[in-house]
């Protein structure tokens, strides 16, 4: 089975001053980073960004429409929750929950 996509993992200490003054949320910043890093620029619209803000203890997943249609919102939420749990236990395997991602089957 071939996989056509891109997984990008971005970690930031905190939001910068400009973002804080504008009231930018961690989710909004993750969407900006998704665009800035061109994670969306894949042949099958299958780019995924995992964006971690350490100061906010925030994990955001931004997925392009192709992969989002296969995985779904519930699965992304489960992955985020597992990721937060792994970090709260000081797990050295920060991205381990991604390995358990179960895409929805095509009909």
C-alpha positions in Angstrom: 0.0 0.0 0.0 1.4 3.4 -1.0 1.0 6.5 1.1 1.0 9.8 -0.6 1.2 12.6 1.9 3.2 14.8 4.2 3.3 14.9 7.9 4.9 18.0 9.4 5.6 18.3 13.1 6.1 21.9 14.4 6.9 22.8 18.0 7.0 26.4 19.3 7.7 27.6 22.8 4.9 30.1 22.8 2.9 32.5 20.6 5.0 35.5 19.6 4.1 39.0 20.9 2.3 40.1 17.8 0.1 37.0 17.8 -0.7 37.5 21.5 -1.6 41.2 21.0 -3.9 40.2 18.2 -5.6 37.6 20.4 -4.6 34.8 18.0 -5.6 31.3 19.3 -3.3 28.3 19.1 -5.7 26.9 16.5 -5.4 30.0 14.3 -1.6 29.9 14.7 -1.6 26.3 13.6 -3.6 27.1 10.5 -1.1 30.0 9.7 1.9 27.6 10.1 0.1 25.0 7.9 0.0 27.6 5.2 3.4 29.1 5.7 5.1 25.7 5.6 2.9 24.7 2.5 1.8 21.5 4.1 -1.3 21.7 1.9 0.8 21.5 -1.2 0.5 17.7 -1.9 -0.7 15.9 -4.9 -3.6 14.2 -3.0 -4.4 17.0 -0.6 -3.1 14.8 2.2 -0.8 17.1 4.2 -1.1 17.0 8.0 0.5 19.4 10.5 0.8 18.6 14.2 1.4 21.9 15.9 2.5 22.0 19.5 2.7 25.2 21.6 4.6 24.2 24.7 3.7 27.3 26.9 -0.1 26.7 26.2 0.2 22.9 26.4 -1.7 23.0 23.1 -1.7 20.3 20.4 -3.5 21.2 17.2 -3.8 19.0 14.1 -4.5 20.7 10.8 -5.3 18.3 8.0 -5.8 19.0 4.3 -9.2 18.1 2.9 -8.1 14.8 1.2 -6.8 13.2 4.4 -9.4 14.8 6.6 -12.2 13.1 4.6 -10.5 9.7 5.2 -9.8 10.2 8.9 -12.6 12.4 10.2 -12.9 14.9 13.1 -13.5 12.2 15.8 -10.2 10.5 15.0 -8.2 13.8 15.0 -9.7 14.7 18.3 -8.8 11.3 19.8 -5.2 11.7 18.5 -5.0 15.2 20.1 -6.2 13.9 23.4 -3.8 11.0 23.3 -1.0 13.4 22.5 -1.8 15.7 25.4 -1.9 12.7 27.7 1.5 11.5 26.4 3.1 14.9 27.0 1.6 15.2 30.5 3.3 12.0 31.4 6.6 13.3 30.0 6.6 10.6 27.4 9.7 10.7 25.1 7.5 9.4 22.2 5.6 12.6 21.6 4.1 11.5 18.2 3.3 7.9 19.3 -0.5 8.4 19.1 -0.3 9.1 15.4 0.9 5.5 14.8 -2.5 4.4 16.0 -4.5 6.5 13.5 -7.3 4.5 11.9 -8.6 6.0 8.7 -12.2 5.4 7.8 -12.8 2.7 5.3 -14.0 3.7 1.8 -17.4 2.4 0.9 
